[in-house]
């Protein structure tokens, strides 16, 4: 009888389940799913300056320029023939962005009173005005330009400062030395639109929980400029009427940035390690990110040593590398710049 009861119970369960299936299916007798789609706007928030200033500086003299449009404070740009006042774009979005640029140049026409001859207009050069090679008989020799021409190109790079203040951007901008044209990222200015994709990458900003902007991270700010060279000497005959306008149209798209693991090892050492907590603010980080290590609960008098080791064995600089816990100061933070490899963070505690 006992076995029959179990069999009977099993049958009743099967019947209950089989009866339940039609009831569930009755809500959608066609067994189809209709999915409705609609556009959903995603805001990419990037601050882009509306105007900027550039200067023709034929002899490459040290030139003082405004540190920002409309700012009376100046910053000195050294040793450049095409000089730009500081300009920057600032990513306030939660995503990394690839920056593309379309650059269009225009020579400003010179107007003179009737009956007078207009001076020769400057020209945009398609290559350096300095020429190339030293032997005029060599195949690669190109003679330096003599007329009024300027080899102007657009450049962009990530800034390292995270404040975004006018003064900090200007200071870093002034330290940006002259550099040769890079065909992979730079754009030569011409009297027609020239476009180039991925001239730089803007890193994501730090946002509040509600999605509003909180702070810039390393690489969230991008500096850009016009630079290059121009002819000099008596034959060039530059005047204040030689002027040009360059329009830069930026395009921003989500960027895939490679990131690497940040692993925190268990705390070890000869000191008191119970209650010591170590954490990194990134689980994965991209090259150039500033990673902050938080260390809490080190016993007063003990010394904590922080080491960061790359996956290939490199020793990564961390600041500070150690600290001695004192009364009221048992916690600290240390920072390092993420390399292009995974890293392991190790904290050891030693008794005095």
Beta strands, then each sheet from edge to edge (+ up, - down):
strand 1: 46-48
strand 2: 54-56
strand 3: 63-66
strand 4: 74-77
strand 5: 82-84
strand 6: 88-91
strand 7: 97-107
strand 8: 123-124
strand 9: 149-158
strand 10: 187-188
strand 11: 194-202
strand 12: 206-207
strand 13: 213-215
strand 14: 221-230
strand 15: 244-254
strand 16: 259-264
strand 17: 268-269
strand 18: 277-280
strand 19: 284-286
strand 20: 290-296
strand 21: 303-310
strand 22: 315-316
strand 23: 318-319
strand 24: 322-324
strand 25: 332-337
strand 26: 343-350
sheet 1: 1+ 6- 14+ 9- 8-
sheet 2: 1+ 6- 14+ 9- 10+
sheet 3: 2+ 5-
sheet 4: 3+ 4-
sheet 5: 11+ 7- 15+
sheet 6: 12+ 13-
sheet 7: 17+ 26+ 16+ 19-
sheet 8: 17+ 26+ 21- 22+
sheet 9: 17+ 26+ 21- 24+
sheet 10: 18+ 20- 25+ 23-
end
